[in-house]
């Protein structure tokens, strides 16, 4: 059973998405789903992710249902998650996501209110 969703809003990240997915796979040690949310069918990320899905069953590709923009993409990813924990990160490698994913997930586990 997957316990973590990693939501990635994307916009034309064809050059970065494979590296981002590989880094996540190397870093995350719990069962997870990656939900990649894109704005339009013309997004260059989409064909790369579809190819990745052929060999990775934990990758979900969703079209942003609220219109363009990173906030709407995050909202879509959060609403469509089916796991107890959700972490949002960026696919453009604008920061070192690998270290922060584990730290954020650990924080969520430690600070879960029940």
C-alpha positions as CSV (number, residue, x, y, z in Angstrom):
1,X,0.0,0.0,0.0
2,X,1.3,3.4,-1.0
3,X,1.6,5.8,1.9
4,X,3.0,8.9,0.2
5,X,2.0,11.0,-2.8
6,X,4.6,13.3,-4.3
7,X,2.8,16.0,-6.3
8,X,4.8,17.7,-9.1
9,X,3.2,20.6,-10.9
10,X,4.9,20.9,-14.3
11,X,5.2,23.2,-17.3
12,X,7.3,22.2,-20.2
13,X,9.8,20.2,-18.1
14,X,10.8,17.7,-20.7
15,X,14.5,18.4,-20.1
16,X,14.2,18.0,-16.3
17,X,11.5,15.5,-15.5
18,X,13.5,12.3,-16.0
19,X,16.2,13.6,-13.7
20,X,13.6,14.6,-11.1
21,X,11.9,11.2,-11.2
22,X,15.2,9.4,-10.9
23,X,16.2,11.5,-7.9
24,X,12.9,10.8,-6.2
25,X,13.3,7.1,-6.8
26,X,16.7,7.2,-5.3
27,X,15.7,9.2,-2.2
28,X,12.3,8.0,-1.2
29,X,12.2,4.7,0.7
30,X,8.5,4.3,1.4
31,X,5.9,3.1,-1.1
32,X,4.9,6.2,-3.0
33,X,2.9,7.6,-6.0
34,X,4.2,10.5,-8.1
35,X,1.3,12.6,-9.3
36,X,2.5,14.9,-12.2
37,X,0.0,17.7,-13.0
38,X,0.2,19.6,-16.3
39,X,-1.8,22.5,-17.7
40,X,-2.2,21.7,-21.4
41,X,-1.8,18.8,-23.8
42,X,0.9,20.8,-25.5
43,X,3.1,20.6,-22.4
44,X,6.5,19.0,-23.4
45,X,6.5,17.1,-20.2
46,X,3.6,14.9,-21.1
47,X,5.2,12.6,-23.7
48,X,8.3,12.1,-21.5
49,X,6.1,11.1,-18.6
50,X,4.0,8.8,-20.7
51,X,7.1,7.0,-21.8
52,X,8.3,6.8,-18.1
53,X,4.9,5.2,-17.2
54,X,5.6,2.2,-19.4
55,X,8.1,1.0,-16.9
56,X,6.9,2.7,-13.7
57,X,3.5,1.9,-12.3
58,X,3.7,4.5,-9.5
59,X,3.5,7.5,-11.9
60,X,0.1,9.2,-12.4
61,X,-0.3,12.0,-15.0
62,X,-3.2,14.4,-14.4
63,X,-4.4,17.4,-16.3
64,X,-4.9,20.4,-14.2
65,X,-8.7,20.7,-13.7
66,X,-8.7,24.3,-12.5
67,X,-7.0,26.0,-15.3
68,X,-3.4,27.1,-15.8
69,X,-0.9,27.9,-13.0
70,X,1.2,26.2,-10.4
71,X,-1.4,26.9,-7.6
72,X,-4.2,25.2,-9.6
73,X,-1.9,22.3,-10.4
74,X,-1.0,21.8,-6.8
75,X,-4.7,22.0,-5.8
76,X,-5.5,19.3,-8.4
77,X,-2.7,17.1,-7.2
78,X,-3.8,17.4,-3.5
79,X,-7.4,16.7,-4.3
80,X,-6.6,13.6,-6.4
81,X,-4.2,12.1,-3.8
82,X,-5.3,8.8,-2.2
83,X,-2.6,8.5,0.4
84,X,-2.2,9.6,4.0
85,X,0.7,11.8,3.3
86,X,1.3,14.3,0.5
87,X,4.5,16.3,-0.4
88,X,4.6,18.9,-3.1
89,X,7.8,19.5,-4.9
90,X,8.9,21.2,-8.1
91,X,10.0,19.3,-11.2
92,X,12.3,22.0,-12.5
93,X,15.1,21.2,-10.1
94,X,15.1,24.7,-8.8
95,X,16.2,23.4,-5.5
96,X,17.7,20.1,-4.2
97,X,14.4,18.2,-3.9
98,X,16.0,14.9,-2.9
99,X,17.1,16.0,0.6
100,X,13.9,17.9,1.3
101,X,11.5,15.1,0.4
102,X,12.8,12.8,3.1
103,X,12.9,15.6,5.6
104,X,9.4,16.7,4.8
105,X,8.0,13.2,4.9
106,X,9.7,12.6,8.2
107,X,8.2,15.8,9.6
108,X,4.8,14.8,8.4
109,X,5.1,11.4,10.1
110,X,6.3,12.9,13.3
111,X,3.8,15.7,13.5
112,X,0.6,13.8,12.4
113,X,-2.3,14.7,14.5
114,X,-4.8,11.9,15.1
